[in-house]
Amino acid sequence: MTTLQCTHRDHLIQAEVMEHPGIPTPWAGGCRITLPNGQVTRRLPLPMQQAFLDELDKAQHASIAHGKWLVDQHLDNGLSLMDSAPQHRSAA
């Protein structure tokens, strides 16, 4: 399986999708981000509402999009990517 990756605002974002066979939506999306200084985050999962997808391609693309959003939040709003768990605000 190839790993989808991209560079966004000088940060390398790699999709890190995990398979959970036997369920209708077996692909758990997530990403790993390498900062310009070389630090690498832990696996950052998609928010729970969008965490599991039915196709690998969808999970990889959603993971990259989430990584871009996290980088934007990091650079524009001071979100620390190296914290143990970035906080996601719910839409409710």
Steps between C-alpha positions, in 0.01 A plus 500: 500500500637841407486775756346822381698807604534869420681811611283781635650825624843335542356210705507142366163328552476123463173308507518224758192286446434188706287208384240339726372200296152365550308826544310695229736799531837333557738791434595721797644828375789683659818682414852567617653846455869584469571858601766708320738449797481121454268419791241235416161477667341184626215364283225763505164327438205655323226631731277215617202604282711457184759249622384189311448486125398227257780543244876531541524784247236704685674439833836612362360817345302586814815443707704738283224763515488468878879535517483820295233634734718415803801677345285807430375496861859462620634792297199733514353429845787363708383137523787288627545196278733338750244487785370159593156563345400803292154617605227497239196717543172331427249662268219446752 
